[in-house]
Amino acid sequence: MIRKALLAVLLTGAAMTAQAQPPVPATAAGSNRALTTEARAKALVAAMTLEEKLAIIHGYFPPMAKPVPPIAMIPSAGHIPGIPRLGIPALRESDASLGVANQIEQRKGDTATALPASLATAATFNPRIAYEGGAMIGAEARAKTFNILLAGSVNLTRDPWAGRNFEYLGEDPLLAGVMAGEHIRGVQSNHIVSTIKHFALNAQETGRTVLDARIDRGALRESDLLAFEIATEIGDPASVMCAYNKVNGDYACENAWLLNDVLKRDWGYKGWVMSDWGAVHSTEKAALGGLDQESGQELDDAVHFGQPFADALKAGRIPTARLDDMVTRILHGVIATGLMDDPVPESPLQIDYAAHADVAQRAAEEGIVLLKNEGDLLPLAKSARRILLIGGHADVGVLSGGGSSQVRSVGGAPVEIPLTKGAAASFARMTWHASSPMKAIQALVPQAEVSYLDGSDPKAAAAAAKSADIVLVFGWQWQTEAQDPDSMRLPDNQDALIDAVAAANRKTVVILETGGPIEMPWLAKVPVLVEAWYPGQRGGEAIANILFGDVNPSGRLPITFPERASQAPRPEPAGLAELHAAEARRDAGDQTNYGMTGGVAPFAVDYPEGAEVGYRWYAMKGAGPLFPFGHGLSYTRFAYANLKVQDGAALTVSFDVTNAGQRTGADVPQLYVEAKSGAGVAAWRLAGFDKLTLSPGETRRVTMTVDPRLIARFDEAGRQWRLDGGRYALAVGRFAGDALLKGAATLTPQTLKP
């Protein structure tokens, strides 16, 4: 009786307290920083009207938004209106792989700092450089009032000719994943959103909106998806952008296996999936397949997440719970990055472009790769009297890649050539950044006579080369999003130019500005070869500093350079016949608007190499490439010694690195472990790398602990990683296939979550 009485009193008191203190309103809970991100997001969703929820799951493409909506939109990639009464900001999106993009000057006079190509960042093998680049771009975006950057490109470069390789981070899942993750982390340090893209298997540009990429699921987990997984773990991107292409029969933006099973279930991803622009083909299948937001709706054949979504919701074909999940995920990303609590300014802020240019220059200098240096011709002597530069517009600037990543850089574009045809013609131009190698060299050697020829006449160039102390030939190949190059050869008769000049002067240095590998029939005649990629805002200065030794080169190839195109898994783009057929129809007068497909009929691309991407493919085929993954020379020498291997449940490897030369320099020791894939193929895989700067004679101990997923196989049926027990051979070297130190580890079998 006493206990019942006491309980009654307690219950009555609790009820009175609850009545005296009503629940916290959802709007207040949404702004309560003491709550978890998920709790805040759900509280905001609970406070939203149906119309507000439906409005946030699709966004405008400002250049094509008609009729013009009654909201202020910056000419840019995308805009999703905010909800002021709940403190939810408008989402202003910009392309941003290499800087805050402004491709064809939609925003007149708006310039930004241009990083070098992502392949150059990958070539640094330095995560700090990736982070600093992301932080710089994020800071400029914020100052320009953008709060979502379409950055974080991490697709593995499976084919050496692919048009968008320059935007990606190479062929290895560890390197690409780490560098992308750090770049994303840098962007989001500014309390704005970064995407990670393009999920998944966007490995070529030809027919990208109609092709079906076909691959074994386990092999995909061990390669491209592993790169995405590593990058997501490091960078925690607020949004994932799904790709244009199909994967194993379903469009990536409505692929339930990719989006629901892999990303959201297996990886526990809490953010939202946005579509690429023009990549949505359905309403119900896309929503139920895992797509959370339709981007750039004007580029789709219909606004699938507009009225059709509302109709499907009303009819019960899309559950209300799914809509709430979509909105919760969007708000989760907005809150988790700090954007909700620290919104971007409403008016642009001042930007320290000089400091940001230094970031771009450091990335270019660390990413430039010295591929060949016969007779130690480099570094060039500053006592040289007659220096001749040939080709590549090296008198005025350095080349930039094209497409959505195109940055209108500070200083302007001294050369800009519009396209007259092709899939990229509407949004890409051949552009050079105003960073003159010629002027940079003149500043380093003011006493020298430095001259320039455009190289259009190989005979005239060879005649001029005979009287020069040093000849610098700038070879170039422009690449762009939306189309793959016709071949892996340098265009405009440049092979003949290099042949003629090298025959006239043995002190010929070739500097390449390319978006990836090229064929080099003249290589044996050239003593020095430098890969500068698309070197960005301060590329001219970076190239000059490398050539004259003010900076010791430390870049390493993040992608294999084949000797010839036929060595690659696919020597030319799949779908080339379909593309040529579509072009022929247009040339014959067909005026049909085929939209994003360009009139190309659907086709399939098989990836029989599976997980054996890049250097693994060449090793499996026994094909010696022109230059291997990881290769790069220095002006000093490094020695490795005292290998120690700790095996068992975890693999840890340590060894000494010594600068055995006469100059301070940076080295990139690489650890490779031999393992079997899920397909049973034995292959050496990059399992660790480091970058360290050493003074002459200095020794430092390097320790690498291997992520078991890098050497495990994925069991798709069991949905888990399996590391088989037993002996694993390992090697430490300077590039794939090198083995300065050899060892082995005996590992304990284990399984890991997917």
C-alpha positions in Angstrom: 0.0 0.0 0.0 2.8 2.4 1.0 4.8 1.6 -2.2 1.7 2.1 -4.4 1.0 5.4 -2.7 4.6 6.6 -3.2 4.5 5.4 -6.9 1.3 7.3 -7.5 2.8 10.5 -6.0 5.9 10.1 -8.2 3.8 9.6 -11.3 1.6 12.5 -10.5 4.6 14.8 -9.9 6.2 13.6 -13.2 3.0 14.4 -15.1 2.7 17.8 -13.5 6.4 18.5 -14.4 5.8 17.4 -18.0 2.7 19.7 -18.2 4.7 22.6 -16.8 7.6 22.1 -19.3 6.1 21.4 -22.7 8.3 19.6 -25.3 11.0 21.7 -27.1 9.6 22.8 -30.4 11.1 21.1 -33.5 12.4 24.4 -34.8 14.3 25.0 -31.6 15.6 21.4 -31.6 16.9 21.9 -35.1 19.2 24.7 -33.9 20.2 23.0 -30.7 23.9 22.3 -31.0 23.9 20.0 -28.0 21.8 17.5 -29.9 23.3 15.0 -32.4 23.3 15.9 -36.0 20.8 13.2 -36.8 18.4 14.4 -34.0 18.6 18.0 -35.3 17.9 16.9 -38.8 14.9 14.8 -37.8 13.5 17.7 -35.7 13.7 20.0 -38.7 12.0 17.5 -40.9 9.2 17.2 -38.4 8.7 20.9 -38.6 8.6 21.1 -42.4 5.5 21.2 -44.5 5.0 18.7 -47.3 5.6 21.5 -49.8 8.9 22.4 -48.2 10.1 18.8 -48.2 9.3 18.4 -51.9 11.1 21.7 -52.7 14.4 20.6 -51.2 14.7 17.3 -53.1 15.3 19.0 -56.5 17.2 22.0 -57.7 17.6 24.5 -60.5 20.3 24.8 -63.1 20.5 28.6 -63.1 21.6 29.1 -66.8 18.5 27.2 -68.0 16.0 28.0 -65.3 12.9 29.1 -67.2 10.6 30.7 -66.3 13.0 32.4 -63.9 11.9 31.5 -60.4 11.2 34.2 -57.9 14.5 33.7 -56.0 17.9 35.2 -56.4 20.3 32.8 -58.1 24.0 33.2 -58.9 24.9 32.0 -62.4 26.5 28.7 -61.4 26.0 25.0 -61.3 22.9 24.8 -59.2 20.5 26.3 -56.6 18.1 24.9 -54.1 16.0 27.5 -52.3 16.3 27.7 -48.5 13.7 27.7 -45.8 14.3 30.9 -43.8 11.7 30.3 -41.1 13.7 27.1 -40.1 17.1 28.6 -40.6 17.8 26.2 -43.5 20.1 28.1 -46.0 19.7 28.2 -49.8 22.2 25.7 -51.3 24.4 27.4 -53.9 26.4 25.0 -55.9 29.6 25.4 -57.9 31.8 23.1 -60.0 35.0 22.9 -58.2 37.5 20.0 -58.9 40.4 22.4 -59.5 39.0 25.7 -58.2 35.7 27.7 -58.1 34.7 27.2 -61.7 33.4 29.7 -64.1 33.8 27.8 -67.4 32.6 30.2 -70.1 32.4 33.2 -67.9 28.8 32.9 -66.8 29.8 35.4 -64.1 31.5 38.2 -66.0 34.8 39.2 -64.5 34.7 36.6 -61.7 38.1 34.9 -61.4 39.5 32.3 -59.0 42.7 30.5 -58.2 43.3 27.4 -60.4 45.0 24.4 -58.9 47.0 22.1 -61.2 45.2 19.0 -62.6 44.1 16.5 -60.0 46.6 14.0 -61.5 49.3 16.5 -60.6 48.0 16.6 -57.0 48.0 12.8 -57.0 51.6 12.8 -58.3 52.7 14.7 -55.2 51.9 11.5 -53.1 51.5 14.1 -50.4 48.1 14.2 -48.5 48.9 17.6 -47.0 49.0 19.1 -50.5 45.6 17.6 -51.3 44.2 19.0 -48.0 45.7 22.5 -48.6 44.2 22.6 -52.1 40.8 21.6 -50.9 41.0 24.2 -48.0 42.0 26.9 -50.5 39.1 26.2 -52.9 36.7 25.9 -50.0 37.8 29.3 -48.7 37.3 31.0 -52.1 33.9 29.3 -52.6 32.8 30.6 -49.2 34.0 34.1 -49.9 32.1 34.0 -53.2 28.9 32.9 -51.2 28.9 29.3 -52.5 28.2 26.6 -50.0 28.3 23.4 -52.0 31.3 22.4 -54.1 31.0 19.6 -56.7 34.5 18.4 -55.9 36.1 15.1 -54.7 36.6 13.3 -58.0 37.9 9.8 -57.2 37.1 7.6 -60.2 40.1 5.3 -61.0 41.8 5.9 -64.3 41.2 2.6 -66.0 42.1 3.8 -69.6 45.1 6.0 -70.3 43.2 7.9 -73.0 40.1 8.9 -71.0 39.2 12.5 -71.4 38.6 13.2 -67.8 41.7 11.5 -66.4 43.2 14.9 -65.5 40.4 15.5 -63.0 40.9 12.2 -61.3 43.6 10.9 -58.9 45.2 8.0 -60.7 44.8 4.3 -61.0 45.4 3.0 -57.4 42.6 2.8 -54.8 44.8 3.6 -51.8 46.4 6.7 -53.4 43.2 8.0 -55.0 41.2 7.3 -51.8 43.6 9.0 -49.5 44.2 12.1 -51.7 40.5 12.5 -52.4 39.6 12.2 -48.7 42.1 14.8 -47.7 40.9 17.2 -50.5 37.3 16.8 -49.3 38.4 17.3 -45.7 40.1 20.5 -46.7 37.0 21.8 -48.5 34.7 21.1 -45.6 37.0 22.7 -43.1 35.4 25.9 -44.4 31.9 24.8 -43.1 30.6 24.1 -46.6 29.7 20.9 -48.4 31.8 18.8 -50.7 30.6 16.0 -52.8 32.5 12.9 -53.7 32.0 11.8 -57.3 31.2 10.2 -59.7 29.7 7.1 -58.0 30.6 4.9 -59.8 32.7 3.6 -62.7 32.7 6.8 -64.8 35.8 5.6 -66.6 35.3 7.2 -70.0 33.6 10.2 -71.6 32.5 8.7 -74.9 28.8 7.9 -74.6 28.9 8.4 -70.8 25.2 9.0 -70.6 24.2 5.8 -72.4 26.9 3.3 -71.7 26.5 0.3 -69.4 29.7 -0.4 -67.4 29.8 -4.1 -66.7 32.1 -5.6 -64.1 32.1 -8.3 -61.4 30.8 -6.8 -58.2 33.6 -8.2 -56.0 36.2 -6.8 -58.4 34.4 -3.4 -58.3 34.5 -3.5 -54.4 38.3 -4.2 -54.6 39.0 -1.3 -56.9 36.9 1.8 -57.7 34.5 1.3 -54.7 37.5 0.8 -52.3 38.8 4.2 -53.4 35.4 5.7 -52.7 35.2 3.9 -49.4 38.7 5.1 -48.2 37.9 8.7 -49.3 34.6 8.7 -47.6 36.1 7.5 -44.3 38.8 10.2 -44.4 36.8 13.1 -45.8 33.3 12.4 -44.6 31.8 14.2 -47.6 28.3 15.5 -46.9 27.1 14.4 -50.3 27.8 11.7 -52.9 27.2 12.5 -56.6 26.1 9.5 -58.7 27.4 9.1 -62.2 25.8 9.3 -65.7 26.5 5.8 -66.8 24.8 2.5 -65.9 26.5 -0.1 -63.8 25.6 -3.7 -64.5 22.4 -2.7 -66.2 21.0 0.0 -63.9 21.7 3.8 -64.1 24.1 4.8 -61.3 21.5 7.3 -60.0 18.8 4.6 -59.6 21.1 1.7 -58.8 19.8 0.2 -55.6 22.9 -2.1 -55.2 25.3 0.9 -55.4 23.3 3.4 -53.4 21.2 1.4 -50.9 23.3 -1.7 -50.4 26.9 -0.6 -50.7 26.8 3.1 -49.8 24.0 3.4 -47.2 23.8 -0.1 -45.7 27.4 -1.5 -45.8 29.3 1.8 -45.4 26.7 3.4 -43.1 26.7 6.6 -45.0 24.5 9.3 -43.4 24.7 12.1 -46.0 22.7 12.5 -49.2 23.0 11.3 -52.8 22.6 14.0 -55.4 22.5 13.3 -59.2 24.9 14.5 -61.8 23.4 17.1 -64.0 21.1 15.4 -66.5 21.6 11.9 -64.9 18.0 11.3 -63.7 15.8 9.0 -65.8 12.9 8.1 -63.5 11.0 9.1 -60.4 10.0 6.0 -58.4 12.9 3.8 -59.4 15.4 6.6 -58.6 13.8 7.5 -55.3 13.5 3.9 -54.1 16.9 3.1 -55.6 18.6 5.5 -53.3 18.7 8.9 -55.0 17.9 11.7 -52.6 18.1 14.9 -54.7 17.7 15.7 -58.4 20.3 18.2 -59.4 20.1 20.7 -62.3 16.6 19.6 -63.1 16.5 21.5 -66.4 19.0 19.1 -67.9 16.8 16.1 -67.3 14.0 15.1 -69.7 11.6 16.0 -67.0 11.6 17.3 -63.4 11.3 13.8 -62.0 11.4 14.9 -58.4 8.9 17.6 -58.9 5.2 17.0 -59.7 5.8 13.3 -60.7 7.3 12.7 -57.2 4.4 14.4 -55.5 1.9 12.3 -57.5 3.7 9.1 -56.6 3.8 10.1 -53.0 0.1 10.8 -52.9 -0.6 7.4 -54.6 1.5 5.6 -52.1 4.0 4.4 -54.7 6.7 6.3 -52.8 6.3 6.0 -49.0 6.3 9.2 -46.9 9.1 7.6 -44.8 11.3 7.6 -47.9 10.7 11.3 -48.5 11.5 12.0 -44.9 14.7 10.0 -45.2 15.7 12.0 -48.3 15.2 15.3 -46.6 16.9 14.1 -43.3 20.0 13.1 -45.3 20.2 16.5 -47.0 19.9 18.3 -43.7 22.3 15.9 -42.1 25.0 17.0 -44.5 24.1 20.7 -44.1 24.4 20.4 -40.3 27.4 18.1 -40.0 29.6 20.3 -42.1 28.8 23.4 -40.0 27.0 25.1 -42.8 23.7 25.4 -40.8 25.4 27.1 -37.9 27.9 29.1 -39.8 26.2 30.1 -43.1 28.2 31.6 -45.9 28.1 35.4 -46.2 25.3 37.0 -48.3 27.8 39.3 -50.0 31.3 38.4 -51.4 34.3 38.8 -49.2 37.9 39.8 -50.1 40.2 36.9 -51.1 44.0 36.8 -50.6 44.7 35.6 -54.2 48.5 35.9 -53.8 48.5 33.5 -50.8 46.2 31.1 -52.7 48.4 31.2 -55.8 51.3 30.0 -53.5 49.1 27.0 -52.6 48.6 26.2 -56.3 52.4 26.7 -57.0 53.4 24.3 -54.2 51.1 21.7 -55.6 52.5 22.1 -59.1 56.1 21.9 -58.0 55.5 18.8 -55.9 53.4 17.2 -58.7 55.8 17.7 -61.6 57.5 14.4 -62.5 61.0 14.2 -63.9 60.7 11.1 -66.1 64.1 11.0 -67.8 67.4 12.9 -67.2 70.2 11.5 -69.2 73.6 12.8 -68.3 72.1 14.8 -65.4 71.3 17.6 -67.9 68.9 18.9 -65.3 69.0 21.1 -63.3 70.0 23.6 -65.9 72.9 25.8 -65.3 72.0 29.4 -64.7 75.0 30.3 -66.7 73.3 29.4 -69.9 73.4 32.2 -72.4 71.0 31.3 -75.2 67.7 29.5 -74.2 65.1 28.7 -76.8 61.5 27.8 -75.9 59.4 26.1 -78.6 55.7 25.4 -78.7 52.8 25.2 -76.3 52.2 29.0 -76.1 55.0 28.9 -73.5 55.6 32.6 -74.1 52.3 33.5 -72.5 50.9 30.7 -70.4 50.3 27.0 -69.5 47.5 24.8 -70.6 44.3 24.0 -68.7 42.0 21.0 -69.0 38.4 21.7 -70.1 34.9 21.0 -69.0 33.0 21.7 -65.7 36.3 21.9 -63.8 37.5 24.9 -65.9 38.6 27.8 -63.8 38.8 31.4 -65.1 42.0 32.1 -63.3 43.3 35.3 -61.8 45.3 37.1 -64.5 43.0 36.1 -67.4 43.4 33.7 -70.3 46.0 34.8 -72.9 44.8 32.1 -75.2 41.2 30.9 -75.4 39.9 28.8 -78.4 36.2 28.1 -78.6 35.1 24.6 -79.8 33.1 24.4 -83.0 31.8 20.8 -82.5 31.8 17.9 -80.1 30.0 17.1 -76.9 32.0 19.7 -74.9 31.4 22.6 -77.3 28.7 24.2 -75.2 30.7 24.5 -72.0 34.4 24.1 -72.7 37.1 26.1 -74.4 40.8 25.4 -75.0 42.3 27.7 -72.4 45.8 28.7 -71.2 46.4 30.2 -67.8 48.4 33.5 -67.7 51.5 32.0 -66.2 54.3 32.4 -68.7 57.2 29.8 -68.5 59.2 32.2 -70.6 58.8 35.1 -68.2 59.5 32.9 -65.2 62.7 31.7 -66.8 63.8 35.2 -67.7 63.3 36.1 -64.0 65.6 33.3 -62.9 68.3 33.9 -65.5 68.1 37.6 -66.4 71.5 37.5 -68.1 70.4 35.0 -70.7 68.9 35.6 -74.1 65.5 33.8 -73.9 63.5 33.5 -77.1 60.4 31.7 -78.3 59.1 30.0 -81.4 55.6 28.7 -81.8 56.9 25.4 -83.4 54.4 25.4 -86.3 57.4 24.9 -88.7 59.6 22.0 -87.6 62.4 22.9 -90.0 62.5 26.5 -88.8 62.5 25.3 -85.2 65.3 22.9 -85.8 67.4 25.6 -87.5 66.9 27.9 -84.6 67.7 25.1 -82.1 71.2 24.6 -83.5 72.5 27.9 -82.1 70.9 27.5 -78.6 72.6 26.4 -75.4 69.4 24.8 -74.2 66.2 24.0 -76.1 62.9 23.6 -74.2 60.1 22.1 -76.2 56.6 22.3 -74.7 54.5 19.5 -75.9 50.7 19.6 -75.2 47.6 17.6 -75.5 44.2 19.2 -74.5 41.6 17.0 -72.9 38.1 17.8 -71.6 35.1 16.4 -69.9 32.4 15.0 -72.3 34.7 13.7 -75.0 37.8 11.4 -75.2 40.8 12.3 -77.4 41.0 10.8 -80.8 44.4 9.2 -80.0 47.2 9.1 -77.5 49.5 11.1 -79.8 50.4 14.8 -79.4 48.3 16.8 -81.9 49.3 19.3 -84.6 52.4 17.5 -85.9 54.2 17.8 -82.5 55.9 14.4 -82.9 57.7 15.7 -86.0 58.6 18.9 -84.3 60.2 17.1 -81.3 62.0 14.7 -83.7 63.5 17.6 -85.7 64.6 19.7 -82.7 66.1 16.8 -80.9 68.2 15.9 -84.0 69.4 19.5 -84.2 70.4 19.9 -80.5 71.1 17.1 -78.1 70.5 19.5 -75.2 66.7 19.3 -75.8 64.3 19.2 -72.9 60.7 18.2 -73.5 58.1 19.5 -71.0 54.7 17.8 -71.4 51.5 19.6 -70.5 49.0 16.7 -70.8 46.0 15.3 -69.0 47.5 11.8 -68.9 49.8 9.5 -70.7 50.8 9.9 -74.4 52.7 7.8 -76.9 56.3 9.0 -77.4 57.9 7.7 -80.6 60.7 10.3 -80.2 61.6 9.4 -76.6 65.0 7.7 -77.4 66.2 10.9 -79.1 65.4 13.1 -76.1 67.7 13.2 -73.1 65.3 14.9 -70.7 61.6 14.5 -70.2 59.4 16.4 -67.7 55.7 15.7 -67.1 54.1 19.0 -65.9 50.4 17.9 -66.4 48.1 21.0 -66.5 50.1 22.9 -63.9 47.6 25.6 -62.9 47.7 29.2 -61.7 51.4 29.4 -61.3 52.5 26.6 -63.6 55.1 28.7 -65.5 56.9 29.5 -62.3 56.7 25.9 -61.0 58.2 24.6 -64.3 61.0 27.2 -64.2 61.9 26.3 -60.6 62.1 22.6 -61.4 64.2 23.1 -64.6 66.8 25.3 -62.9 67.0 23.4 -59.6 65.4 26.0 -57.3 63.0 23.1 -56.5 64.1 19.5 -56.4 61.5 17.4 -58.3 59.6 14.9 -56.2 56.6 14.0 -58.2 55.8 10.3 -58.9 53.5 8.9 -61.6 50.0 8.2 -60.2 49.1 6.4 -63.5 51.1 4.0 -65.8 52.4 5.4 -69.1 52.1 2.6 -71.6 54.6 2.3 -74.5 51.7 2.2 -76.9 47.9 2.3 -76.7 47.5 -1.3 -77.6 49.0 -2.3 -74.2 46.0 -0.9 -72.4 42.9 -3.0 -71.6 41.0 -1.0 -74.2 43.2 0.7 -76.9 40.4 3.2 -77.8 37.1 4.3 -76.3 34.3 1.8 -76.4 31.4 3.2 -78.3 33.5 5.0 -80.8 31.6 3.5 -83.7 28.3 4.7 -82.2 29.8 8.2 -81.7 31.0 8.4 -85.3 27.6 7.3 -86.5 25.9 10.1 -84.6 28.4 12.6 -85.9 27.8 11.4 -89.5 24.0 11.9 -89.0 24.6 15.5 -87.8 27.1 16.2 -90.7 24.4 15.0 -93.1 22.0 17.6 -91.7 20.2 15.8 -88.9 18.9 18.7 -86.7 17.3 16.5 -84.1 18.0 17.6 -80.5 19.3 14.4 -78.8 19.9 16.1 -75.5 22.6 14.7 -73.3 23.1 11.5 -75.4 24.3 13.4 -78.4 22.4 10.8 -80.6 24.7 8.0 -79.5 23.0 4.6 -79.2 23.3 2.7 -75.9 26.2 0.3 -75.7 28.1 -1.8 -73.1 31.6 -1.5 -71.8 33.1 -4.7 -70.3 35.9 -4.4 -67.7 37.4 -7.9 -67.8 40.5 -6.6 -65.9 38.2 -6.3 -62.9 40.3 -5.2 -59.9 43.5 -5.4 -61.8 43.6 -1.7 -62.7 46.6 0.1 -64.1 50.0 -1.3 -63.0 48.3 -4.5 -61.9 47.0 -5.0 -65.5 50.5 -4.5 -67.0 52.0 -6.9 -64.5 49.3 -9.5 -65.1 49.9 -9.3 -68.9 53.7 -9.2 -68.6 53.7 -5.9 -70.6 56.6 -3.5 -69.8 55.2 0.0 -69.8 57.1 3.1 -71.0 57.1 4.5 -67.4 55.6 2.5 -64.5 53.2 3.7 -61.8 55.2 5.4 -59.0 58.2 6.4 -61.2 59.9 9.7 -60.8 63.4 11.0 -60.6 65.2 13.4 -58.3 68.3 15.6 -58.2 69.5 13.5 -55.3 69.7 9.7 -54.4 67.9 7.7 -51.7 68.8 4.4 -50.2 66.6 2.0 -48.2 67.8 -0.4 -45.5 67.0 -2.4 -42.4 63.6 -3.8 -43.3 61.6 -5.1 -40.4 58.2 -6.9 -40.8 55.7 -7.5 -38.1 53.1 -10.0 -39.1 50.2 -11.8 -37.3 46.8 -10.1 -37.2 48.1 -6.8 -38.6 50.9 -6.2 -41.1 53.4 -3.5 -40.2 56.5 -2.7 -42.1 59.4 -0.4 -41.1 62.7 0.5 -42.8 65.3 3.3 -43.1 65.4 5.9 -45.8 68.7 7.8 -46.3 69.4 10.8 -48.6 72.7 9.5 -50.2 73.1 12.5 -52.5 74.3 16.0 -52.3 71.0 17.9 -52.3 68.0 18.2 -50.0 65.1 16.4 -51.6 61.9 14.5 -51.0 61.4 10.8 -51.5 58.3 8.6 -51.9 59.0 5.1 -50.7 56.3 2.6 -51.7 55.3 -0.7 -50.2 53.8 -3.4 -52.4 52.3 -6.6 -51.1 51.4 -9.7 -53.3 47.9 -10.8 -52.7 45.1 -12.7 -54.5 41.9 -10.9 -55.6 38.4 -12.4 -55.3 38.9 -13.6 -58.9 41.9 -15.6 -57.8 44.4 -13.4 -59.6 47.8 -12.9 -57.8 48.9 -9.3 -58.1 51.2 -6.8 -56.3 49.1 -4.0 -54.7 50.2 -0.7 -53.3 49.8 -1.2 -49.6 51.5 1.9 -48.2 53.4 5.1 -49.2 55.0 8.0 -47.5 56.6 11.3 -48.5 59.5 12.7 -46.6 62.1 15.5 -47.1 65.7 14.7 -46.1 68.9 16.7 -46.0 72.0 15.2 -47.5 73.2 12.2 -45.3 70.0 12.3 -43.2 68.3 9.0 -42.3 64.7 8.5 -41.1 62.8 5.5 -40.0 59.5 4.9 -41.9 56.7 2.8 -40.6 53.7 1.6 -42.6 50.7 -0.3 -41.2 48.7 -2.0 -43.9 44.9 -1.6 -44.2 43.9 -5.3 -44.6 41.3 -4.4 -47.3 44.1 -3.5 -49.6 45.4 -7.1 -49.7 42.1 -8.9 -49.0 39.6 -10.3 -51.4 35.9 -9.3 -51.3 33.4 -12.1 -50.8 30.3 -10.6 -52.4 28.1 -13.6 -51.5 29.1 -13.3 -47.9 29.2 -9.5 -48.0 32.6 -9.3 -46.3 36.3 -8.9 -46.8 38.3 -12.0 -46.4 42.0 -12.0 -45.7 43.4 -15.4 -46.2 46.0 -16.6 -43.7 49.5 -17.5 -44.8 52.6 -16.0 -46.4 52.5 -12.7 -48.2 55.5 -11.5 -50.1 56.3 -7.8 -50.0 58.6 -5.3 -51.5 59.7 -1.7 -50.8 60.7 0.2 -53.8 60.5 3.4 -55.9 57.8 2.3 -58.3 55.5 -0.6 -59.2 57.7 -3.6 -59.9 60.7 -2.3 -58.1 62.1 -4.2 -55.1 65.0 -2.5 -53.3 64.0 -4.4 -50.1 62.2 -7.7 -50.1 60.5 -9.6 -47.3 57.4 -11.6 -46.4 54.7 -11.7 -43.7 52.7 -14.5 -42.3 49.2 -13.2 -41.6 46.4 -14.5 -39.5 43.1 -15.1 -41.4 40.4 -12.6 -40.7 37.1 -11.3 -42.0 36.1 -7.6 -42.0 32.8 -5.7 -42.4 32.1 -4.5 -46.0 
